[in-house]
Amino acid sequence: MVGSVGSLYKSVESLSSEFFLANLDKDVVLKPQFEINVPLLELNEVPPQTIPKIYVCECDNEYASHDPSVKCPSCRRRIDCEATYVMPKDAGNINTATRRSGINGYVKEVVTYMVTDNLEVKPLSTISVITLMNKFNVKDVSELVEKEVQVGFTEGLAILKASFEVTNSVLTTLFLDKKKAYKANKVLFAEAGKEFVDFLFHILSLPVGTVVKLLNVNGMVGSVGSLYKSVESLSSDYFLADVDKDVVLKPRVASSYKLRSELCYAAE
């Protein structure tokens, strides 16, 4: 992966499930579900469904059974007329029950997190700080300078854009004032709470079409912008009858978790 998205993804993979909200599987971030499946990609990885057989009685007394040998309590005939089973629209989606519960974000609130310059996320601890200091050859804590920053919608878009660019220094690029004479001119890590980490995790579940829409077509790296424009200009006549091109251009975010941060609202 180009940029820091790969680092962010790996950090979610290695983050213990104990830091996620109860009844929430980290696969909602790592393997988000998609509205339309393309055989070439097979992204949804939904296991084949076993369609149950249901039998009804011909006497129309609304009795049904999974066993065709059972007798109807009304007419005493066997309930052996097989009915047509209609699969629910969201059947097979392993995240449906979780989405309906209206969970607030992804991670627990009582934990403070470390976010490194390349957007790796891990629980903040003395050991993790010392390890990072050794990695960048920082000998003394006094060499570090603390800076507090506010992250709103504008900064959120900038982080989203930078995460897809060829840089492993997202936080340094966006938040370090180049006019000030810092010794190393590099962000070692950010101390972050639930709201910011929820936003970073949400980046991984955003469909590409949403990313392009948020960042502006002309601001995209590579050919994705050109692809987006071509879909915009392609006549609806070429799409399947029951498919609107907005499922590509303005896809619904796979998870409908309640993300309280304003950073995430634009993607909904």
C-alpha positions as a printed NumPy array, in Angstrom:
array([[  0.   ,   0.   ,   0.   ],
       [  1.081,   3.568,  -0.785],
       [  1.154,   5.972,   2.158],
       [  0.159,   5.257,   5.746],
       [ -3.067,   3.325,   5.134],
       [ -1.15 ,   0.028,   5.198],
       [  0.416,   0.897,   8.559],
       [ -2.979,   1.805,   9.97 ],
       [ -4.46 ,  -1.467,   8.699],
       [ -1.664,  -3.557,  10.236],
       [ -2.049,  -1.805,  13.574],
       [ -5.77 ,  -2.648,  13.649],
       [ -4.916,  -6.273,  12.804],
       [ -2.5  ,  -6.484,  15.731],
       [ -4.63 ,  -4.515,  18.221],
       [ -6.156,  -6.848,  20.814],
       [ -9.902,  -7.357,  20.578],
       [-10.187,  -6.318,  24.218],
       [ -9.841,  -2.671,  23.15 ],
       [-12.887,  -2.882,  20.868],
       [-16.417,  -2.314,  22.102],
       [-18.285,  -5.362,  23.374],
       [-20.004,  -7.445,  20.652],
       [-18.   ,  -5.638,  17.967],
       [-15.724,  -7.661,  15.707],
       [-12.647,  -5.89 ,  14.291],
       [-13.606,  -7.305,  10.877],
       [-16.105,  -4.439,  10.534],
       [-12.965,  -2.348,   9.976],
       [-10.682,  -4.897,   8.312],
       [-13.304,  -6.593,   6.121],
       [-16.234,  -4.177,   5.683],
       [-19.279,  -5.449,   3.806],
       [-20.276,  -4.05 ,   0.406],
       [-23.687,  -3.421,  -1.093],
       [-22.838,  -5.006,  -4.448],
       [-20.556,  -7.993,  -4.876],
       [-18.262,  -8.351,  -7.889],
       [-17.202, -11.957,  -8.64 ],
       [-13.652, -10.888,  -9.57 ],
       [-13.118,  -9.43 ,  -6.081],
       [-15.42 , -11.539,  -3.871],
       [-14.946,  -8.969,  -1.114],
       [-17.837,  -9.891,   1.116],
       [-16.669, -13.439,   1.834],
       [-20.174, -14.425,   2.917],
       [-20.465, -18.175,   3.5  ],
       [-23.109, -19.979,   1.432],
       [-26.519, -19.867,   3.081],
       [-28.512, -22.986,   3.889],
       [-32.085, -22.257,   2.85 ],
       [-34.479, -23.951,   5.282],
       [-37.381, -26.02 ,   3.966],
       [-40.76 , -25.008,   5.352],
       [-43.951, -26.986,   4.866],
       [-47.54 , -25.706,   5.192],
       [-50.911, -27.397,   5.353],
       [-53.263, -27.27 ,   2.38 ],
       [-56.191, -26.462,   4.628],
       [-55.008, -22.846,   4.956],
       [-55.147, -22.765,   8.761],
       [-51.71 , -21.064,   8.913],
       [-49.935, -24.086,  10.347],
       [-46.346, -24.672,   9.214],
       [-43.525, -27.04 ,  10.088],
       [-39.956, -28.008,   9.14 ],
       [-41.031, -31.674,   9.312],
       [-43.365, -32.86 ,   6.486],
       [-44.494, -35.851,   8.545],
       [-46.187, -33.698,  11.202],
       [-50.005, -33.671,  11.137],
       [-52.05 , -30.489,  11.063],
       [-53.881, -29.878,  14.387],
       [-56.92 , -28.675,  12.419],
       [-57.509, -31.121,   9.565],
       [-55.21 , -33.949,  10.773],
       [-53.566, -34.221,   7.363],
       [-49.808, -34.126,   6.985],
       [-48.199, -30.686,   6.695],
       [-46.233, -31.619,   3.586],
       [-46.838, -28.826,   1.075],
       [-43.435, -27.178,   0.603],
       [-43.508, -23.375,   0.747],
       [-41.218, -20.96 ,  -1.097],
       [-38.724, -19.439,   1.32 ],
       [-37.945, -15.73 ,   0.788],
       [-34.441, -14.819,   1.965],
       [-34.262, -11.563,   4.   ],
       [-32.522,  -8.717,   2.187],
       [-29.703,  -8.537,   4.747],
       [-29.287, -12.284,   5.264],
       [-25.683, -13.424,   5.363],
       [-24.369, -10.062,   6.479],
       [-22.437, -10.917,   9.634],
       [-22.482,  -7.304,  10.748],
       [-26.23 ,  -6.643,  10.476],
       [-27.102,  -7.307,  14.123],
       [-24.202,  -5.178,  15.277],
       [-25.161,  -2.288,  13.002],
       [-28.755,  -2.296,  14.189],
       [-27.647,  -2.021,  17.806],
       [-26.341,   1.504,  17.171],
       [-22.876,   1.067,  18.67 ],
       [-20.943,   4.264,  19.355],
       [-17.835,   3.939,  17.233],
       [-15.272,   1.157,  17.424],
       [-12.947,   1.355,  20.446],
       [-13.385,   1.71 ,  24.189],
       [-13.408,   5.152,  25.739],
       [-11.418,   4.52 ,  28.925],
       [ -8.175,   3.825,  27.037],
       [ -5.605,   6.395,  25.862],
       [ -4.068,   5.496,  22.514],
       [ -0.737,   6.156,  20.83 ],
       [ -0.915,   7.196,  17.174],
       [  2.467,   7.251,  15.437],
       [  3.492,   9.502,  12.579],
       [  2.526,   6.861,  10.021],
       [ -0.877,   6.334,  11.73 ],
       [ -0.132,   3.105,  13.576],
       [ -2.48 ,   2.802,  16.548],
       [ -1.722,   1.03 ,  19.819],
       [ -2.567,   1.461,  23.518],
       [ -0.371,   4.116,  25.139],
       [  2.011,   2.654,  27.717],
       [  5.438,   3.391,  29.172],
       [  6.896,   0.441,  27.285],
       [  5.453,   1.574,  23.932],
       [  6.857,   5.105,  24.451],
       [ 10.33 ,   3.803,  25.396],
       [ 10.327,   1.442,  22.409],
       [  9.473,   4.312,  20.062],
       [ 12.129,   6.56 ,  21.612],
       [ 14.761,   3.849,  21.117],
       [ 13.64 ,   3.353,  17.524],
       [ 14.275,   7.017,  16.736],
       [ 17.359,   7.224,  18.94 ],
       [ 15.854,   9.68 ,  21.409],
       [ 18.174,   9.56 ,  24.458],
       [ 16.403,  11.957,  26.783],
       [ 12.727,  12.751,  27.395],
       [ 13.704,  16.406,  27.706],
       [ 14.417,  16.359,  23.968],
       [ 10.708,  15.937,  23.313],
       [  8.396,  18.921,  22.863],
       [  4.69 ,  18.601,  23.579],
       [  2.203,  20.312,  21.294],
       [ -1.584,  20.255,  21.59 ],
       [ -3.62 ,  20.352,  18.384],
       [ -7.343,  20.45 ,  17.636],
       [ -8.633,  18.151,  14.911],
       [-11.855,  19.156,  13.181],
       [-13.444,  18.48 ,   9.818],
       [-10.76 ,  20.327,   7.793],
       [ -7.922,  18.505,   9.549],
       [ -9.795,  15.232,   9.169],
       [ -9.954,  15.625,   5.395],
       [ -6.248,  16.503,   5.355],
       [ -5.425,  13.326,   7.297],
       [ -7.586,  11.262,   4.933],
       [ -5.806,  12.729,   1.905],
       [ -2.313,  12.365,   3.396],
       [ -2.959,   8.744,   4.373],
       [ -3.245,   7.84 ,   0.673],
       [ -0.139,   9.757,  -0.398],
       [  3.479,   8.615,  -0.533],
       [  4.414,   9.626,   2.993],
       [  4.951,   7.91 ,   6.318],
       [  4.955,  11.214,   8.157],
       [  1.284,  12.196,   8.119],
       [  1.229,  13.937,  11.506],
       [  4.533,  15.728,  10.899],
       [  3.349,  16.989,   7.519],
       [  0.058,  18.32 ,   8.855],
       [  0.733,  19.504,  12.372],
       [  4.393,  20.424,  12.793],
       [  5.075,  24.128,  12.349],
       [  8.086,  24.279,  10.042],
       [  8.792,  27.863,  11.103],
       [  9.686,  26.752,  14.633],
       [ 13.14 ,  25.328,  15.209],
       [ 12.401,  21.852,  16.523],
       [ 15.521,  19.718,  16.811],
       [ 14.349,  16.775,  14.712],
       [ 11.334,  18.338,  13.   ],
       [  9.36 ,  15.125,  13.388],
       [  6.291,  14.008,  15.321],
       [  7.156,  10.981,  17.464],
       [  3.579,  10.109,  18.379],
       [  0.219,  11.609,  19.254],
       [ -1.695,  10.89 ,  22.432],
       [ -5.284,  10.337,  21.331],
       [ -8.669,   9.381,  22.723],
       [-11.552,   7.342,  21.396],
       [-12.96 ,   9.993,  19.049],
       [ -9.786,  10.382,  16.987],
       [ -9.067,   6.637,  16.881],
       [-12.656,   5.932,  15.773],
       [-12.107,   8.355,  12.908],
       [ -8.855,   6.654,  11.833],
       [-10.474,   3.219,  11.923],
       [-13.402,   4.567,   9.914],
       [-10.987,   5.476,   7.095],
       [-10.43 ,   1.755,   6.504],
       [-14.156,   1.101,   6.053],
       [-14.751,   3.941,   3.583],
       [-15.55 ,   2.858,   0.009],
       [-13.167,   4.31 ,  -2.59 ],
       [-16.025,   6.261,  -4.169],
       [-16.647,   8.03 ,  -0.868],
       [-12.946,   8.872,  -0.525],
       [-12.873,  10.386,  -4.017],
       [-16.055,  12.358,  -3.313],
       [-14.627,  13.753,  -0.064],
       [-11.186,  14.643,  -1.393],
       [-12.26 ,  16.032,  -4.777],
       [-11.609,  14.15 ,  -8.014],
       [ -8.71 ,  16.367,  -9.074],
       [ -6.966,  15.882,  -5.732],
       [ -6.697,  12.105,  -6.062],
       [ -3.376,  10.358,  -6.568],
       [ -3.151,   8.002,  -9.554],
       [ -5.96 ,   7.121, -11.963],
       [ -8.807,   6.77 ,  -9.488],
       [ -9.956,  10.328, -10.229],
       [-10.161,   9.559, -13.929],
       [-12.128,   6.385, -13.234],
       [-14.559,   8.338, -11.026],
       [-15.107,  10.969, -13.75 ],
       [-15.765,   8.276, -16.359],
       [-18.459,   6.677, -14.183],
       [-20.031,  10.108, -13.685],
       [-20.262,  10.657, -17.435],
       [-21.316,   7.093, -18.313],
       [-24.988,   6.884, -19.254],
       [-27.279,   5.089, -16.824],
       [-28.383,   2.962, -19.788],
       [-25.279,   0.823, -19.298],
       [-26.044,  -0.019, -15.673],
       [-28.258,  -2.907, -14.577],
       [-31.942,  -1.998, -14.392],
       [-32.107,  -2.013, -10.595],
       [-28.714,  -0.374, -10.022],
       [-28.218,   3.369,  -9.63 ],
       [-24.731,   4.663, -10.464],
       [-24.719,   6.379,  -7.068],
       [-23.927,   3.011,  -5.489],
       [-20.484,   3.575,  -7.061],
       [-20.202,   7.372,  -6.925],
       [-21.855,   7.915,  -3.544],
       [-21.716,   4.546,  -1.814],
       [-23.259,   4.16 ,   1.601],
       [-20.671,   3.599,   4.293],
       [-20.702,  -0.089,   5.116],
       [-21.046,   0.394,   8.856],
       [-23.778,   2.545,  10.323],
       [-22.233,   2.781,  13.742],
       [-22.923,   6.   ,  15.591],
       [-19.666,   7.907,  15.205],
       [-19.949,  10.95 ,  17.395],
       [-17.047,  12.79 ,  15.797],
       [-17.79 ,  15.481,  13.212],
       [-14.823,  14.025,  11.311],
       [-16.968,  11.094,  10.234],
       [-20.211,  12.872,   9.345],
       [-19.277,  13.713,   5.752],
       [-18.97 ,  10.043,   4.893],
       [-22.468,   9.156,   6.072]])
